[in-house]
Amino acid sequence: MSFNSTLARAMNDDTMNDVAEFVPTAENSRDFRNALGQFGTGVTIVTTADGDTPLGITVNSFSSVSLDPALVLWSPAKASSRFQQFESTKHYAIHVLDHSQGELAKQFARNAQSFNDCTWRWSDNRVPLLEKCIARFECERVMSHDGGDHSIVVGKVLRAINFGGDPLMFVGGQFGRFVGAA
């Protein structure tokens, strides 16, 4: 038995909400994206270089994979004009952004060369390192997997630093700040 988009009634905190239940397809990709947007993620900027040109891209598809060995993953979109450089690079850095860096995240989402708006330096592996972030992971790409309209890039963490702070969050298509229980 198959089903298309149906409307169901659901209970949530003693209130009735309309819930759209659907099988994700190209025709309802916005509904699927909205459902995914209910999961809050941190926001990162991934950096690499194309020769002597520093490149960056805003990413929320960052996750830890393994503690031993130290592995992380992220997923660049194949439709991105920056895909080729990021998917194939040997070295890159993942920067976890502070809650105050929403504008920087927007800038790197639009323009790979937004380095004039931040403080950065070159690493030993010729990767641009952003100076004002709350954590940073310098990585070496170990493998890449097909992930539909994205690629899944797995990297070995060569060096990590934890400055601490409050992370920039992304949920429901908006940037925000996590407010924990007191």
C-alpha positions in Angstrom: 0.0 0.0 0.0 1.4 3.4 -0.9 0.3 6.8 0.1 0.8 10.4 -1.1 0.6 13.5 1.0 -2.1 13.1 3.6 -3.4 15.3 6.4 -3.4 13.8 9.8 -4.4 15.2 13.2 -1.8 14.9 16.0 -1.7 15.7 19.6 1.2 17.9 20.8 1.2 19.4 24.3 -2.6 19.1 24.6 -3.1 21.1 21.3 -4.2 19.9 17.9 -1.8 20.6 15.1 -2.2 19.8 11.4 0.6 17.4 10.3 1.4 16.6 6.7 2.6 13.0 6.3 4.3 12.3 3.0 6.8 10.2 1.0 9.6 12.5 0.1 9.8 13.2 -3.7 11.1 15.9 -6.0 7.6 17.4 -6.0 7.4 17.9 -2.3 11.1 18.7 -1.6 10.1 21.9 0.2 8.0 19.9 2.7 10.9 17.5 3.2 13.3 20.4 3.8 10.9 22.0 6.3 10.7 18.7 8.2 14.5 18.4 8.3 14.6 22.0 9.5 13.0 20.9 12.8 16.3 19.4 13.7 18.6 22.1 15.0 22.2 21.9 14.0 25.4 23.9 14.7 26.8 26.1 11.9 30.3 25.8 10.6 32.5 27.3 7.9 34.7 24.8 6.0 37.9 26.3 4.5 40.5 25.1 2.0 42.6 26.7 -0.7 42.7 26.6 -4.5 46.4 27.3 -5.0 47.0 30.6 -3.2 43.3 31.5 -3.1 41.6 30.8 0.3 38.1 29.4 -0.1 35.3 29.0 2.4 31.7 27.6 2.5 29.0 27.6 5.2 28.0 24.1 6.3 25.5 22.7 8.8 26.1 19.1 7.8 29.0 18.5 10.2 29.1 15.5 12.5 31.6 13.4 14.5 32.2 9.9 13.2 34.8 8.3 15.4 36.9 9.1 18.5 39.6 6.5 17.7 40.7 7.3 15.1 39.4 10.9 15.3 37.1 11.2 12.2 34.5 13.8 11.3 32.2 14.2 8.2 30.6 17.0 6.3 28.5 17.0 3.1 29.0 19.6 0.3 26.2 20.0 -2.2 27.0 18.8 -5.7 25.2 21.8 -7.2 27.5 24.2 -5.4 30.0 26.1 -7.7 32.6 25.3 -4.9 31.8 21.5 -4.9 34.8 20.4 -6.9 37.4 22.2 -4.8 36.0 21.1 -1.5 35.1 17.5 -2.4 38.6 16.8 -3.8 40.8 18.8 -1.5 43.3 16.9 0.7 43.4 19.3 3.6 40.6 21.5 5.0 39.5 23.0 8.3 36.0 23.0 9.9 35.3 26.0 12.1 32.4 25.9 14.6 30.8 29.4 14.7 30.0 31.5 17.8 26.4 32.6 18.2 27.4 36.2 17.1 28.7 35.1 13.7 25.4 34.8 11.8 26.5 37.5 9.3 29.8 35.7 8.6 27.9 32.5 8.0 25.7 34.3 5.5 28.7 35.9 3.7 30.4 32.5 3.2 27.2 30.9 2.1 27.1 33.5 -0.7 30.8 34.0 -1.5 33.7 31.6 -1.2 36.1 34.5 -0.8 34.7 36.4 2.2 38.0 36.4 4.0 38.2 40.2 4.0 35.5 40.3 6.6 37.3 38.1 9.2 40.7 37.5 10.8 42.5 34.4 9.5 45.9 32.9 8.8 47.4 30.1 6.8 48.0 26.7 8.6 51.1 24.5 8.0 49.1 22.6 5.4 48.2 25.9 3.6 44.6 25.9 4.8 43.0 29.2 5.9 42.2 29.1 9.6 39.6 31.5 10.9 40.7 33.1 14.2 37.4 33.8 15.8 35.4 30.6 16.2 34.6 28.5 19.2 36.2 25.3 17.9 38.3 24.3 14.9 39.2 20.9 13.4 42.1 20.7 10.9 41.5 17.7 8.7 42.9 15.5 6.0 40.4 13.9 3.7 40.4 10.1 4.0 37.4 9.2 1.9 34.4 10.5 0.1 31.0 8.8 -0.6 28.1 9.5 -2.9 25.2 11.0 -0.9 22.6 11.7 -3.6 22.7 15.4 -4.3 25.6 15.8 -1.8 28.9 14.1 -1.2 29.8 12.7 2.2 33.4 13.7 3.0 35.1 12.0 5.9 38.3 13.5 7.3 40.9 12.5 9.9 41.3 15.3 12.4 45.0 16.2 12.5 44.6 19.0 15.1 41.6 20.3 17.1 41.2 23.4 19.3 38.3 24.2 21.6 38.0 27.9 22.5 34.6 27.5 24.1 31.6 29.7 23.8 28.0 29.6 22.7 27.5 28.0 19.3 25.5 29.5 16.4 22.5 27.3 15.8 20.4 26.8 12.7 16.8 25.6 13.0 13.7 26.2 10.9 15.6 28.1 8.3 16.9 30.6 10.9 20.0 31.3 12.9 19.8 31.5 16.6 21.3 30.7 20.0 20.8 27.7 22.2 19.5 28.7 25.6 20.0 25.8 28.1 18.1 25.1 31.3 19.4 27.0 34.3 
